[in-house]
Amino acid sequence: MTASMYDDGLPKTAANFAALTPLMFIERAATVYPARPAIVHGDVRRNWAETYARTRRLASALVARGIGVGDTVAAMLPNTPEMVEAHFGVPMTGAVLNTLNTRLDAATLAFMLTHGEAKAVLVDREFADVMRRALKDVPQRVLVIDIDDPQYTGSGESIGEIDYEALLASGDPAYEWSPPPDEWNAICLNYTSGTTGNPKGVVYHHRGAYTNAVSNILEWDMPKHAVYLWTLPMFHCNGWCFPWTVAARAGVNVCLRRVDAHSIFDLIRNEGVTHYCGAPIVQNLLVNAPDKMKAGIQQKVHAMVAGAAPPAAMIEGMERMGFELTHVYGLTEVYGPATVCPQQAEWSALDIGERARLNARQGVRYHLQDAVSVRDPISMERVPSDGETIGEIMFRGNITMKGYLKNATATEEAFRGGWFHTGDLAVAYPDGYVRIKDRSKDIIISGGENISSIEVEDVLYRHPGVLAVAVVAKPDTRWGETPCAFVELKNGAQASAEELIAHCKKHLAGFKVPRAIEFCELPKTSTGKIQKFELRKRAGSVAAIDV
């Protein structure tokens, strides 16, 4: 590139350029609002000055034990104060934080610890047994740090070399940590679900964590000192980057070990919660809770939902509670949410069905994401914005992973053509919003016709008795595949397969109507996602219905 007069004598220096990192957010919160509350967890109440000092102690103590730049520190923790602290203390050393899914089995955990070359792991007592078994199959030496949360009353023995509080006591609360010299440096490692093989290690950089944390604020118009309830697991995409978002707003982290409606409503009421995130299953849990459990909430509560599009019944239920629902979309590879469905003022005059249709779209790019586009995955050309032509949804920009750890082939394929390929099939609308039609693997091809499982699910969600639903392909000797619906009913609700079939016939073309329906509790991940791969295994044995 040819230099211009705007380059001559105008160097990049420490005075006019700094690497973007979300670690600066906690330093600012502690400096500007030292006495403001930062952590709430049972009887634990800490302000930002105390929380910052604890993260510096953690960093100092880890460095003293040989942890440094490029090392991996894993965390097997629920949503507790220590998990918030790890999001700052670990990367302050230059190390990379690997938050582990607390519902995984020992073999999968052993793979992750080995593949990520973890040098240390923080372990809550609840998960000591599975971690002990996992560590037996890890070849390298791992420093195990025990955490004994008073909120946990179950069994579980210490397995580590040192207790977390003792570790912090050995650290320096005034430790002089340094920001990364390059914002491209890794900050976190997250493993995908690995439903079709070994999990892939998704690597985040400091710049992406910073930009997504700020985008969360912008998309929600999140005010200073917001009170954020941790219903979303922090191990999932680093809590969609909200540990850093909350620090940037000098807000309050209201910790929650386990999701249940009673605890959530109590905390919303007693702690003045203003914001929380969750999968549709969490929102449904709250909507369908007894009315007396919801009583006494005076403040406006903002809820963010990702995953399946919110059906009309959920939107209506949230509105009755006075909760404002924001629909976002993303993947592990884009730091959690990277698109949002902003509600336009004129939508409020529409009926609930039309509002649900508009709100069900995945929307537009996050403020600090460069682009989201629906493209033909072969030609890489944009599809027409007609709401009909299907392509693959793709991302480009800062809120995109560095790539997959130790997997250059998968990284190259994911970034083919200069875009991150999500594998989600979508359409684009004239107003710039996009809507996912299905995962490529979830499209049902029946008699040569493509059927969107999401379209069928949307119809079933309109039935008043349906709590959750998943539609997958069922092998069929005549049609190749036909839709098979797995349905979880609301407590106390009754509905027959014939009733649901009749309901679908009112809203769907005949070939899209499920030919098999099974009532069951749907298998879900720890983040509330329905495990369709498990249902595909069952679909072949579900009896078909003559429709």
C-alpha positions in Angstrom: 0.0 0.0 0.0 1.3 3.4 -1.0 2.0 5.7 2.0 0.1 9.1 2.0 0.6 12.3 3.8 -1.7 10.9 6.5 1.0 8.3 7.3 4.1 10.4 7.1 5.3 11.3 10.6 2.1 9.9 12.1 3.2 6.6 13.7 1.2 4.2 15.8 2.5 4.5 19.4 1.5 3.7 22.9 0.1 7.2 23.2 -2.5 6.8 20.4 -3.2 3.1 20.0 -4.0 0.3 22.5 -5.1 -3.3 21.9 -8.8 -3.7 22.6 -9.4 -6.0 25.6 -12.5 -6.5 27.9 -10.1 -6.7 30.8 -10.1 -2.9 30.9 -13.7 -2.9 31.9 -13.2 -4.2 35.4 -10.3 -1.8 36.0 -12.6 1.1 35.1 -15.5 -0.2 37.1 -13.3 -0.5 40.2 -11.7 2.9 39.7 -14.9 4.8 38.9 -17.5 2.9 41.0 -15.4 1.1 43.7 -18.3 0.9 46.2 -21.0 -0.1 43.8 -22.2 -3.7 44.1 -20.6 -6.2 41.7 -21.4 -9.7 43.0 -24.5 -11.1 44.7 -24.5 -14.8 45.7 -26.5 -15.9 48.7 -24.8 -14.1 51.7 -21.9 -13.0 49.5 -22.0 -9.3 48.7 -18.9 -7.7 47.0 -18.3 -4.4 45.4 -16.2 -3.6 42.3 -13.1 -2.7 44.3 -13.2 -6.0 46.1 -13.9 -8.0 43.0 -11.1 -6.4 41.1 -8.7 -7.1 43.9 -9.7 -10.7 43.9 -9.2 -11.1 40.2 -5.7 -9.6 40.6 -5.0 -12.0 43.4 -6.0 -14.8 41.2 -3.8 -13.7 38.3 -0.8 -13.1 40.7 -1.2 -16.6 42.3 -1.5 -18.3 38.9 1.6 -16.6 37.6 3.5 -17.7 40.7 2.6 -21.2 39.8 4.0 -21.0 36.3 0.8 -20.0 34.4 1.5 -17.5 31.7 1.0 -16.4 28.1 -0.6 -19.0 25.9 -1.3 -21.5 28.7 -4.8 -22.9 29.2 -6.7 -22.7 32.5 -9.9 -24.7 32.5 -13.0 -24.0 34.7 -15.5 -26.6 35.8 -17.9 -24.2 37.5 -21.5 -23.3 37.8 -22.6 -19.6 37.8 -20.8 -18.6 40.9 -18.6 -15.6 41.8 -15.4 -17.6 41.1 -16.6 -18.0 37.5 -17.0 -14.3 37.1 -13.5 -13.7 38.6 -12.0 -16.3 36.2 -13.1 -14.3 33.2 -10.7 -11.6 34.3 -8.0 -13.2 36.5 -7.1 -15.9 34.0 -6.6 -13.7 30.9 -4.7 -11.1 33.1 -1.9 -13.6 33.1 -1.9 -13.9 29.3 -3.4 -17.4 29.7 -6.6 -18.6 27.9 -9.8 -19.5 29.9 -11.5 -22.8 28.9 -14.9 -22.9 30.5 -16.2 -26.5 30.5 -19.8 -27.7 30.2 -20.7 -29.0 33.6 -23.0 -31.7 32.2 -20.3 -33.5 30.2 -19.1 -37.0 30.9 -15.6 -37.8 32.0 -14.4 -39.0 28.7 -15.4 -35.8 26.9 -13.9 -33.7 29.6 -10.6 -35.7 29.4 -10.5 -35.0 25.6 -10.9 -31.3 26.1 -8.4 -31.0 28.9 -5.9 -33.0 26.8 -6.6 -31.3 23.5 -6.5 -27.8 25.1 -3.3 -28.8 27.1 -4.8 -27.4 30.3 -2.2 -26.5 32.9 -4.7 -25.8 35.6 -8.4 -26.4 36.3 -10.8 -24.8 38.8 -13.3 -27.4 40.1 -16.5 -26.8 42.0 -17.1 -29.5 44.6 -20.3 -30.6 42.9 -18.2 -31.8 39.9 -15.2 -33.2 41.7 -16.1 -36.9 41.0 -16.5 -36.5 37.2 -13.3 -34.4 37.1 -11.4 -36.9 39.1 -12.3 -39.6 36.6 -11.5 -37.3 33.6 -8.1 -36.4 35.0 -7.1 -40.1 35.1 -7.0 -40.0 31.2 -5.2 -36.7 30.9 -1.5 -37.2 30.1 -0.1 -33.8 31.3 0.1 -32.6 34.9 -2.8 -30.3 35.7 -2.9 -28.1 38.8 -6.3 -28.7 40.4 -7.9 -25.9 42.4 -10.9 -26.7 44.6 -13.8 -24.4 45.0 -16.2 -25.0 47.9 -19.3 -22.9 47.3 -21.5 -22.6 50.5 -24.6 -22.6 48.2 -23.9 -26.2 47.3 -25.2 -28.6 50.0 -24.7 -31.9 48.2 -21.8 -34.4 48.4 -18.4 -34.1 46.8 -14.9 -34.3 48.1 -11.9 -32.0 47.5 -9.6 -33.4 44.8 -7.2 -30.5 44.3 -3.8 -29.4 45.5 -5.1 -26.1 46.9 -8.3 -24.4 47.8 -9.4 -21.4 45.8 -9.5 -19.0 48.7 -6.1 -20.2 49.9 -4.8 -19.6 46.4 -6.2 -16.1 46.4 -4.7 -15.4 49.8 -1.3 -16.1 48.3 -1.8 -13.6 45.5 -1.2 -9.8 45.4 -4.4 -7.7 45.3 -2.3 -4.9 43.7 -0.8 -7.2 41.0 0.4 -5.1 38.0 -1.1 -7.0 35.1 -0.6 -5.9 31.5 -3.1 -5.8 28.7 -2.2 -8.1 25.7 0.3 -6.6 23.3 -1.9 -7.7 20.5 -5.7 -7.8 20.5 -5.6 -10.8 18.2 -4.2 -12.8 21.2 -6.5 -15.6 22.4 -8.6 -14.9 25.5 -10.9 -18.0 25.6 -11.3 -21.5 24.3 -14.8 -23.0 23.9 -15.6 -26.5 22.7 -18.5 -27.2 20.4 -21.0 -30.0 21.3 -19.2 -32.7 19.2 -22.4 -34.5 18.3 -20.8 -36.0 15.2 -17.2 -36.6 16.5 -14.8 -35.0 18.8 -15.6 -31.5 19.9 -13.9 -28.6 18.1 -12.0 -26.0 20.1 -13.3 -22.5 19.2 -10.7 -19.8 20.0 -11.8 -16.3 20.9 -9.5 -13.2 20.6 -9.5 -10.1 22.9 -10.8 -7.9 20.2 -13.9 -10.1 19.6 -14.6 -10.4 23.3 -14.4 -6.6 23.6 -16.6 -5.8 20.6 -19.3 -8.4 21.5 -19.4 -7.2 25.1 -20.0 -3.6 23.9 -22.5 -4.7 21.3 -24.5 -6.4 24.0 -24.8 -3.0 25.7 -25.8 -1.3 22.5 -28.4 -3.9 21.4 -30.1 -3.7 24.8 -29.5 0.0 25.6 -28.2 -1.5 28.8 -27.9 1.3 31.5 -25.2 1.8 34.1 -25.5 -0.4 37.1 -27.9 -2.8 35.5 -28.7 -5.9 37.6 -28.0 -9.0 35.6 -29.2 -12.4 36.6 -27.0 -15.4 35.6 -29.7 -17.8 34.2 -27.5 -18.4 31.1 -24.5 -20.7 31.9 -21.2 -18.8 31.9 -19.6 -21.9 30.3 -21.7 -21.4 27.2 -19.9 -19.0 24.8 -18.5 -17.3 28.0 -22.0 -16.4 28.9 -22.5 -14.6 25.5 -19.7 -12.3 26.7 -21.8 -10.9 29.5 -19.2 -11.2 32.3 -17.4 -8.4 30.4 -20.6 -6.6 29.5 -21.7 -6.3 33.1 -18.3 -5.0 34.2 -18.4 -2.4 31.4 -21.7 -1.1 32.9 -20.4 -1.5 36.5 -23.5 -3.6 36.9 -24.4 -6.4 39.4 -23.8 -10.1 38.7 -26.6 -11.9 40.5 -25.3 -15.5 40.5 -27.4 -18.6 40.3 -26.2 -22.2 40.6 -29.2 -23.9 39.2 -32.1 -22.7 37.1 -35.5 -23.1 38.7 -38.5 -20.7 38.4 -38.9 -20.2 42.2 -35.3 -19.0 42.6 -35.4 -16.9 39.5 -38.6 -15.0 40.5 -37.3 -14.6 44.1 -34.0 -13.1 42.8 -35.8 -10.8 40.3 -38.0 -9.5 43.1 -35.5 -9.3 45.9 -32.4 -8.1 44.0 -34.1 -5.8 41.6 -33.0 -7.8 38.5 -33.3 -5.8 35.3 -31.7 -8.1 32.7 -31.2 -11.8 32.1 -30.6 -14.2 29.1 -31.8 -17.7 28.4 -32.8 -20.3 25.9 -36.5 -20.7 25.0 -36.8 -23.5 27.6 -35.9 -21.1 30.3 -38.4 -18.5 29.1 -41.1 -21.1 28.9 -40.3 -22.2 32.4 -41.1 -18.7 33.6 -44.1 -18.1 31.5 -45.7 -21.3 32.7 -44.9 -20.8 36.4 -47.8 -20.2 38.8 -49.1 -16.6 38.9 -48.4 -16.3 42.6 -44.8 -17.0 42.0 -44.6 -14.0 39.6 -46.3 -11.5 42.0 -44.6 -8.4 43.3 -42.2 -7.5 40.5 -42.3 -3.8 40.0 -39.3 -3.0 37.8 -39.0 -3.5 34.0 -37.3 -6.8 33.2 -35.4 -7.2 29.9 -35.1 -10.8 28.7 -32.8 -12.0 25.8 -33.7 -15.2 24.1 -31.7 -17.2 21.6 -32.1 -20.5 19.9 -35.5 -21.4 18.5 -37.6 -18.4 17.5 -40.0 -17.2 20.3 -43.5 -18.4 19.4 -46.6 -16.2 19.9 -47.5 -17.9 23.2 -44.1 -17.1 24.7 -44.3 -13.4 23.5 -47.8 -13.1 25.0 -46.8 -14.7 28.2 -43.7 -12.4 28.6 -45.8 -9.4 27.9 -48.3 -10.4 30.6 -45.4 -10.5 33.1 -44.2 -7.1 31.9 -41.0 -8.6 30.5 -39.5 -7.2 27.3 -38.2 -9.9 25.1 -35.3 -9.4 22.6 -34.5 -12.2 20.1 -30.9 -12.8 19.2 -29.0 -15.4 17.2 -25.5 -16.7 17.0 -23.2 -19.7 17.5 -20.2 -20.6 19.6 -18.0 -19.5 16.6 -19.4 -15.9 16.8 -19.1 -15.4 20.6 -22.8 -16.2 21.2 -25.2 -13.7 19.8 -24.1 -11.8 16.7 -27.5 -10.7 15.2 -30.5 -9.2 16.9 -34.1 -8.6 15.9 -34.8 -5.0 16.8 -38.5 -4.3 17.2 -39.8 -1.4 15.1 -42.3 1.0 16.6 -45.0 0.2 14.1 -45.0 -3.4 15.1 -46.8 -2.6 18.4 -50.0 -1.9 16.4 -50.0 -5.4 14.9 -51.8 -8.4 16.3 -49.8 -11.0 18.3 -49.6 -13.4 15.4 -48.0 -10.9 13.1 -45.7 -9.6 15.8 -44.6 -13.1 16.6 -43.8 -13.7 12.9 -41.7 -10.6 12.8 -40.0 -11.2 16.1 -39.2 -14.8 15.1 -36.6 -13.5 12.5 -32.9 -13.6 13.4 -32.7 -10.0 12.4 -29.7 -7.8 11.6 -26.1 -7.8 12.5 -24.8 -6.7 15.9 -23.5 -3.1 16.0 -19.9 -4.1 16.0 -20.1 -7.1 13.7 -19.1 -6.2 10.1 -21.8 -8.2 8.2 -24.3 -10.9 8.2 -25.4 -12.2 4.8 -27.5 -15.0 3.2 -25.5 -16.5 0.3 -25.4 -19.4 -2.0 -22.8 -21.7 -0.3 -21.4 -22.8 -3.7 -21.3 -19.6 -5.8 -21.0 -17.3 -2.7 -23.4 -14.9 -4.3 -26.0 -13.1 -2.1 -29.5 -14.5 -2.5 -32.3 -12.1 -3.4 -33.9 -10.3 -0.5 -37.3 -11.8 -1.3 -38.1 -13.8 1.9 -38.2 -16.9 -0.3 -34.9 -17.8 -1.8 -32.9 -20.0 0.6 -29.2 -19.7 1.2 -26.7 -20.2 4.0 -26.4 -17.5 6.7 -22.8 -16.2 6.9 -20.9 -13.8 9.2 -17.9 -11.6 8.7 -16.1 -9.3 11.1 -14.6 -8.8 14.5 -17.2 -11.0 16.3 -15.9 -14.1 14.7 -13.6 -16.7 16.2 -9.9 -16.9 15.4 -10.6 -20.5 14.3 -10.6 -24.1 15.5 -7.7 -25.1 17.8 -5.2 -27.5 16.1 -7.6 -27.9 13.1 -6.5 -25.9 10.2 -8.6 -27.9 7.7 -11.9 -27.2 9.6 -10.9 -23.5 10.0 -10.2 -23.1 6.3 -13.5 -24.8 5.4 -15.4 -22.6 7.9 -14.0 -19.4 6.4 -14.3 -20.5 2.8 -14.8 -17.5 0.5 -14.0 -15.0 3.1 -17.1 -15.6 5.2 -17.8 -17.8 8.3 -20.3 -20.5 7.2 -22.9 -21.3 9.9 -24.6 -24.3 8.3 -27.9 -22.6 8.9 -30.3 -22.1 6.0 -32.0 -18.8 5.8 -33.9 -16.2 3.7 -33.4 -12.5 3.5 -36.2 -9.9 3.6 -36.5 -6.6 1.8 -36.1 -4.7 5.1 -32.7 -6.3 5.7 -33.7 -8.8 8.3 -32.8 -12.5 7.9 -34.7 -15.5 9.1 -33.3 -19.0 9.5 -35.4 -21.7 7.9 -33.4 -24.6 9.2 -30.1 -26.2 9.8 -29.0 -27.8 6.6 -29.1 -31.2 8.3 -32.6 -30.6 9.6 -34.3 -30.0 6.3 -36.7 -32.8 5.6 -36.9 -33.9 2.0 -40.2 -35.7 1.5 -41.1 -36.9 -2.0 -38.7 -34.4 -3.5 -40.2 -31.5 -1.5 -38.2 -29.6 1.1 -39.9 -29.2 4.5 -38.5 -26.8 7.1 -38.7 -28.4 10.5 -38.8 -25.0 12.1 -42.0 -24.1 10.1 -43.7 -27.2 11.4 -42.5 -26.5 14.9 -43.8 -23.0 14.8 -47.3 -24.3 14.0 -47.2 -26.9 16.8 -46.1 -24.2 19.3 -49.4 -22.4 18.6 -51.3 -25.2 20.2 -52.1 -24.1 23.8 -51.0 -27.4 25.3 -47.5 -27.5 23.8 -44.6 -26.6 26.0 -41.8 -27.7 23.7 -41.5 -29.4 20.3 -38.9 -30.7 17.9 -39.5 -32.0 14.4 -37.0 -34.4 12.7 -37.0 -36.6 9.6 -38.5 -40.1 9.9 -37.5 -42.6 7.2 -40.4 -43.6 4.9 -40.3 -46.2 2.2 -42.6 -44.3 -0.1 -41.7 -40.6 0.5 -38.0 -41.1 1.6 -38.6 -38.9 4.7 -41.6 -37.5 6.5 -41.9 -35.2 9.5 -41.9 -36.7 12.9 -42.8 -34.5 15.9 -41.6 -35.0 19.5 -43.9 -33.0 21.8 -43.6 -32.1 25.5 -46.9 -30.9 26.9 -47.4 -28.2 29.6 -48.0 -29.4 33.1 -51.7 -30.4 33.4 -52.3 -30.1 29.6 -53.8 -32.9 27.6 -53.6 -33.4 23.8 -53.8 -36.4 21.6 -51.7 -37.1 18.5 -54.9 -36.8 16.4 -55.7 -33.4 17.9 -52.2 -32.1 17.0 -52.4 -33.5 13.5 -55.7 -31.7 13.0 -54.2 -28.5 14.3 -51.3 -28.8 11.8 -53.7 -29.4 8.9 -55.3 -26.0 9.5 -52.0 -24.2 9.0 -49.8 -26.4 6.8 -49.8 -28.0 3.4 -50.6 -31.6 3.6 -47.2 -32.9 2.8 -45.7 -30.9 5.7 -48.0 -32.3 8.4 -46.2 -34.7 10.7 -47.1 -38.4 10.1 -45.7 -39.4 13.5 -46.0 -37.8 16.9 -44.5 -38.9 20.2 -45.1 -37.3 23.6 -42.0 -37.2 25.8 -39.7 -35.0 27.8 -37.4 -33.6 25.2 -33.7 -34.3 25.6 -31.9 -31.0 26.1 -28.3 -29.7 26.5 -27.3 -27.8 29.6 -28.0 -24.6 27.8 -31.6 -25.6 27.0 -31.1 -26.6 23.3 -33.1 -29.6 22.2 -30.9 -32.4 21.2 -32.3 -33.3 17.8 -29.5 -35.8 17.1 -30.9 -37.9 19.9 -34.4 -37.6 18.5 -33.3 -38.7 15.0 -32.1 -41.9 16.6 -35.6 -42.5 18.0 -37.6 -41.4 14.9 -37.2 -44.7 13.1 -39.1 -46.5 15.8 -42.0 -44.1 16.2 -45.3 -45.3 14.7 -46.6 -43.3 11.8 -50.2 -42.0 11.6 -52.3 -42.0 8.6 -52.8 -38.3 7.7 
